[in-house]
Amino acid sequence: MKQNKIRTREEVLKDFEKKGVSIRCWALENGLPPSIVRLVLKGKLTGRIGKSHKAAVMLGLKNGEISQK
């Protein structure tokens, strides 16, 4: 499995700003609650399990697999 470069929260936020994408818009397009994505990007949720894990993996903040369950 190919491992992507892990990004920092700051890099993700700069990327959103560069592309003109809001956290809310990105979250909804990716089927995630905007509040979860915001908390992951603020570092309040670690992304260990559940939706926060899915958000962290999709944002590139951590390597991992997303379960379809």
C-alpha positions in Angstrom: 0.0 0.0 0.0 1.3 3.4 -0.9 1.9 5.7 2.1 1.3 9.4 1.5 3.3 12.2 3.2 1.8 13.1 6.5 0.7 16.8 6.5 0.4 19.1 9.5 -2.9 20.8 10.4 -1.3 24.1 9.3 -0.5 22.7 5.9 -4.0 21.4 5.5 -5.5 24.8 6.4 -3.1 26.7 4.1 -4.1 24.3 1.3 -7.8 25.0 1.9 -7.1 28.7 1.9 -5.0 28.5 -1.3 -7.9 26.6 -3.0 -10.6 28.8 -1.5 -12.3 25.8 0.1 -14.1 26.1 3.4 -13.8 23.4 6.1 -17.6 23.1 6.0 -17.7 22.6 2.2 -14.9 20.1 2.2 -16.5 18.1 5.1 -19.9 18.0 3.4 -18.4 17.0 0.0 -16.6 14.1 1.8 -19.5 12.9 3.8 -18.2 14.1 7.2 -19.8 16.4 9.9 -18.1 19.8 9.7 -17.8 20.0 13.5 -15.7 16.8 13.5 -13.4 18.1 10.8 -13.0 21.5 12.6 -12.1 19.7 15.9 -9.6 17.4 14.1 -8.0 20.5 12.5 -7.9 22.3 15.8 -6.2 19.3 17.5 -9.1 18.8 19.9 -9.8 15.3 18.4 -6.9 13.0 17.8 -8.5 11.0 15.0 -8.1 7.7 16.8 -11.5 6.2 16.1 -14.7 6.7 14.2 -15.5 9.8 12.1 -12.5 11.7 13.5 -10.2 8.8 12.3 -11.8 9.0 8.9 -11.4 12.8 8.8 -7.7 12.6 9.8 -6.9 10.0 7.2 -8.8 11.8 4.4 -7.1 15.1 5.3 -3.7 13.5 5.2 -3.0 14.1 8.9 -2.3 10.4 9.5 -1.8 7.2 7.6 -4.5 4.6 8.1 -7.3 2.7 6.5 -10.9 3.7 6.4 -13.4 1.0 7.3 -16.6 0.9 5.3 -18.6 -0.3 8.4 
